[in-house]
């Protein structure tokens, strides 16, 4: 099942996370399927990595989510930049 805007709203409310952050994750991970998106969110909640996203601590999130390779692939910078892109679109 494809992810639609209503899914972002529902999940955002459930886990107290901004929609632009969710959209940034979906884009960076190349997720198009709702079930895979929900699995990702569940993993982030179970591992308590969601707190880094709530604080917008992109570096700490990248360190836990991607591992030490985030330094080489600039995952934290990509996440912050993509978040800003979606954040400006919602204003």
Buried (B, 14 or more C-beta within 10 A) or exposed (E): EEBEEEBBEEBBEEBEBBBBBBBBBBBBEEBEEBEBBBEBBEEBBEEEBBBBBBEEBBBBBBBBBBEEEBEEEEBBEBBBEBBEEBBEEEE
